[in-house]
Structure formats: structure tokens, C-alpha cells
Amino acid sequence: MAKQERAARTRETLIRAAAEVFAEQGFVTASIAAISRRAGVSAGGLHFHFESKTALARAVEDRASQALRRVTTERWGAAAAPSGAADGNALQVLVDSSHSLMALLASDVVVRAAFGLCADVSRTSEVDLRRQWRLWVEAVTRAAARHGALADGLAPQDAAGVVVASTVGLQALGADEREWLAPHALTRFWALTLPQLAAAGTLGGLAPEGSAAHPGPVPD
């Protein structure tokens, strides 16, 4: 059991070290030698757990995908079934989850690195975090439309497009300037956007800074 625990700890150390190096250097420039040095693990030890740099990148992306699910479908269980999300105010669910996502990007290098890896055209990834986020946003905006929470005449796909483009844009800018991931940056976006997205009867109950129940990121 102790041997298995050590192996698990080493694997976690390697994933975090890889994420740090990928975030700093990008996938192409990052080397196995740099990752093993950052982790304090020999190259042989690294290859015992991961056969290649590509396998390390996939592990980083998988870990980030799990974290993203925690701030969307798993954390907001109602949102996993869109009609349930709408019962709990789908637009506020969306606002709160976007705040959780930005907080996670600001605090977790694995998530930051994985979003960068997914956008790297030099490689093909089986995990697409931006697509994962987009599909969830689209489901929630469809739920909002079904329950009359969207502004009259606004198509849910158009609402989702605005939200996805803006939040992914903040993520991309935040990779170099962390200020873009700060809560006030996202709050400003929602303060400007919600009056255009929300039905008149819904807008007054929405908090662009996040609701009182907004819990922040789940620690790893």
C-alpha cells in the first residue's frame, strides 16, 4: 500500500510539474528534461509513469476536464438536466459557474495549462475544454429559453455564443495577465451583458457578481 501511495504521489507531482512547464513554455518547447527537473523525478521515473510528453499533456487535460465538470454539471447537479437548471434560475447558475471557472483558472495551473494545450494548433487533443464549456453553456441557455428567462427574441444559441466567446476570451487573456481572471473583470462583463440576455422579469433577481450561494472553486 505504501508503494502504491508513493507512486500516486509521484504521478500527481509529475502532472503538476508538466502543467507548470506547459503553461510557461507551451507544448512544443517544453521538454521531458525540464518537467522531470521541475518535479524532482528522474527521467526514468517519469517514463515509468508516462511514456511520452503527449501522455503527460493528456493527463493534464484529463485532470482539468474533471475540474471543469465540478464547476458545471457535477457542482450544479440541477444543471446536468437543463430543465432542472432552469427551475433554479439557469442564468444565475451560468453566472455563478463562470465565476467558479475564472477562480479555478486563477488558482489552478493544471486548468490554465490544459486550456492552453487545447488551443495549441501544433498538436491534436482528444480533450477539448473549450468545447466542453461551450456545450454546457448552450444547454443552460436552452433551459433559460424554455422557461422564459431570456430576453424576447433572443435565440439561445446567440446568448450562448456571446457568453462562450467572452469567457474564453478572458481565459486566453488571463494566461498572460492574471488581472483578466479577477472577479471584477467577469462581474463587469455580466453587468453589461445581463440586461441584453435576461427577460425583464428575470433581470432584477440576477447578481452579476455571483449569488450568495456561489461557493468558489473546489480544491483539489
C-alpha positions as CSV (number, residue, x, y, z in Angstrom):
1,M,0.0,0.0,0.0
2,A,2.8,2.4,0.9
3,K,4.4,1.7,-2.5
4,Q,1.1,2.5,-4.3
5,E,0.7,5.7,-2.3
6,R,4.2,6.8,-3.3
7,A,3.5,6.0,-6.9
8,A,0.3,8.0,-6.8
9,R,2.1,11.0,-5.2
10,T,4.8,10.9,-7.8
11,R,2.3,10.8,-10.6
12,E,0.5,13.8,-9.1
13,T,3.8,15.7,-8.8
14,L,4.6,14.9,-12.4
15,I,1.2,16.1,-13.7
16,R,1.6,19.4,-11.8
17,A,5.2,19.9,-12.9
18,A,4.2,19.2,-16.5
19,A,1.3,21.7,-16.2
20,E,3.7,24.4,-14.9
21,V,6.2,23.8,-17.7
22,F,3.4,23.7,-20.4
23,A,1.9,26.9,-19.0
24,E,5.3,28.7,-19.1
25,Q,6.8,27.3,-22.3
26,G,4.0,25.8,-24.4
27,F,3.8,22.2,-25.5
28,V,6.4,22.3,-28.3
29,T,9.1,24.0,-26.3
30,A,8.5,22.0,-23.1
31,S,10.9,19.1,-22.7
32,I,10.8,15.9,-20.7
33,A,14.1,17.0,-19.0
34,A,12.5,20.3,-17.9
35,I,9.5,18.5,-16.5
36,S,11.5,15.9,-14.6
37,R,13.7,18.6,-13.1
38,R,10.6,20.6,-12.0
39,A,9.1,17.5,-10.4
40,G,12.4,16.4,-8.8
41,V,11.9,13.0,-10.5
42,S,14.5,11.2,-12.7
43,A,13.7,10.9,-16.4
44,G,13.5,7.1,-15.9
45,G,11.0,7.7,-13.1
46,L,9.0,10.0,-15.3
47,H,8.9,7.4,-18.1
48,F,7.7,4.7,-15.6
49,H,4.5,6.7,-15.2
50,F,4.2,8.5,-18.6
51,E,5.5,7.1,-21.9
52,S,5.8,10.5,-23.6
53,K,5.3,14.2,-23.4
54,T,2.0,13.7,-25.2
55,A,0.8,11.3,-22.5
56,L,1.7,13.9,-19.8
57,A,-0.3,16.5,-21.7
58,R,-3.3,14.2,-21.9
59,A,-3.1,13.6,-18.1
60,V,-3.1,17.4,-17.6
61,E,-6.1,17.8,-19.8
62,D,-8.0,14.9,-18.2
63,R,-7.4,16.4,-14.8
64,A,-8.6,19.8,-15.9
65,S,-11.7,18.3,-17.6
66,Q,-12.7,16.7,-14.3
67,A,-12.2,20.1,-12.6
68,L,-14.4,21.8,-15.2
69,R,-17.1,19.2,-14.6
70,R,-17.1,20.1,-10.9
71,V,-17.9,23.7,-11.6
72,T,-20.6,22.8,-14.1
73,T,-22.6,19.6,-14.3
74,E,-21.4,18.0,-11.1
75,R,-21.4,21.0,-8.8
76,W,-24.7,22.3,-10.1
77,G,-26.5,18.9,-10.2
78,A,-29.6,20.6,-11.5
79,A,-27.8,21.9,-14.5
80,A,-27.0,18.4,-15.6
81,A,-30.7,18.2,-16.5
82,P,-31.4,21.5,-18.2
83,S,-35.0,21.7,-17.1
84,G,-33.8,21.4,-13.5
85,A,-31.3,24.1,-14.0
86,A,-34.0,26.5,-15.2
87,D,-36.0,25.8,-12.1
88,G,-33.1,27.1,-10.1
89,N,-32.7,30.1,-12.4
90,A,-30.5,29.0,-15.2
91,L,-28.9,32.4,-15.9
92,Q,-27.7,32.7,-12.3
93,V,-26.4,29.2,-12.5
94,L,-24.4,30.3,-15.5
95,V,-23.1,33.5,-13.9
96,D,-22.0,31.6,-10.8
97,S,-20.4,28.8,-12.7
98,S,-18.5,31.3,-14.9
99,H,-17.1,32.9,-11.7
100,S,-16.1,29.5,-10.4
101,L,-14.3,28.8,-13.7
102,M,-12.4,32.0,-13.6
103,A,-11.4,31.4,-10.0
104,L,-10.2,27.9,-10.9
105,L,-8.2,29.3,-13.8
106,A,-6.6,31.8,-11.5
107,S,-5.8,29.3,-8.8
108,D,-5.0,26.0,-10.6
109,V,-2.1,25.8,-13.0
110,V,-3.3,22.5,-14.3
111,V,-6.5,24.0,-15.6
112,R,-4.7,27.0,-17.0
113,A,-2.2,24.8,-18.8
114,A,-4.9,22.5,-20.1
115,F,-6.9,25.3,-21.7
116,G,-3.6,26.4,-23.4
117,L,-2.9,22.9,-24.6
118,C,-6.4,22.6,-26.1
119,A,-5.8,25.8,-28.1
120,D,-2.3,24.7,-29.3
121,V,-2.6,24.1,-33.1
122,S,0.7,22.1,-33.1
123,R,-1.0,19.1,-31.6
124,T,-4.2,17.2,-31.7
125,S,-6.0,16.7,-28.4
126,E,-8.8,14.3,-27.6
127,V,-9.9,16.6,-24.8
128,D,-11.4,20.0,-25.8
129,L,-12.1,22.0,-22.7
130,R,-13.5,25.0,-24.7
131,R,-15.9,22.7,-26.4
132,Q,-16.9,21.1,-23.0
133,W,-17.6,24.6,-21.7
134,R,-19.5,25.6,-24.8
135,L,-21.8,22.6,-24.8
136,W,-22.7,23.2,-21.2
137,V,-23.4,26.9,-21.7
138,E,-25.6,26.0,-24.7
139,A,-27.6,23.5,-22.6
140,V,-28.1,26.1,-19.9
141,T,-29.2,28.9,-22.2
142,R,-31.6,26.5,-23.9
143,A,-33.1,25.8,-20.5
144,A,-33.3,29.5,-19.8
145,A,-35.2,30.0,-23.1
146,R,-37.7,27.2,-22.3
147,H,-38.5,28.8,-19.0
148,G,-38.9,32.3,-20.4
149,A,-35.7,33.7,-18.7
150,L,-34.1,35.0,-22.0
151,A,-34.9,38.4,-23.5
152,D,-37.7,38.4,-26.0
153,G,-36.5,37.4,-29.5
154,L,-33.1,36.3,-28.3
155,A,-32.1,32.9,-29.6
156,P,-30.4,30.6,-27.0
157,Q,-27.5,29.9,-29.4
158,D,-26.8,33.6,-29.8
159,A,-26.8,34.1,-26.0
160,A,-24.5,31.1,-25.6
161,G,-22.2,32.4,-28.3
162,V,-21.8,35.7,-26.5
163,V,-21.1,34.1,-23.2
164,V,-18.6,31.5,-24.6
165,A,-16.7,34.0,-26.7
166,S,-16.4,36.4,-23.8
167,T,-15.4,33.9,-21.1
168,V,-12.9,32.0,-23.4
169,G,-11.5,35.4,-24.3
170,L,-11.0,36.2,-20.6
171,Q,-9.3,32.9,-20.2
172,A,-7.0,33.5,-23.1
173,L,-6.1,37.0,-21.9
174,G,-5.6,35.7,-18.4
175,A,-3.0,33.3,-19.5
176,D,-0.6,36.2,-19.7
177,E,-2.2,38.8,-17.5
178,R,-3.9,37.3,-14.4
179,E,-5.9,40.5,-13.9
180,W,-8.3,39.3,-16.6
181,L,-9.3,36.4,-14.4
182,A,-10.1,38.6,-11.4
183,P,-13.7,38.6,-10.2
184,H,-14.3,42.2,-11.1
185,A,-13.4,41.6,-14.7
186,L,-16.1,39.0,-15.1
187,T,-18.6,41.0,-13.0
188,R,-18.2,43.9,-15.4
189,F,-18.9,41.6,-18.3
190,W,-22.1,40.3,-16.7
191,A,-23.3,43.7,-15.6
192,L,-23.0,44.9,-19.2
193,T,-24.4,41.7,-20.7
194,L,-27.2,40.5,-18.5
195,P,-29.6,43.4,-19.4
196,Q,-29.3,42.2,-23.0
197,L,-29.7,38.5,-22.2
198,A,-32.3,38.3,-19.5
199,A,-36.0,38.8,-19.7
200,A,-37.3,41.9,-17.9
201,G,-39.0,39.8,-15.2
202,T,-35.8,37.8,-14.6
203,L,-33.1,40.6,-14.6
204,G,-33.9,42.0,-11.2
205,G,-33.1,38.7,-9.5
206,L,-29.7,38.2,-11.1
207,A,-26.4,39.1,-9.4
208,P,-23.6,39.7,-11.9
209,E,-21.0,39.3,-9.1
210,G,-22.4,35.8,-8.3
211,S,-25.1,34.8,-5.9
212,A,-24.7,34.4,-2.2
213,A,-24.6,30.6,-2.7
214,H,-21.6,30.9,-5.1
215,P,-19.0,28.7,-3.5
216,G,-15.9,29.3,-5.4
217,P,-13.6,26.5,-6.8
218,V,-13.5,23.1,-5.3
219,P,-9.9,22.5,-4.0
220,D,-8.0,19.5,-5.4
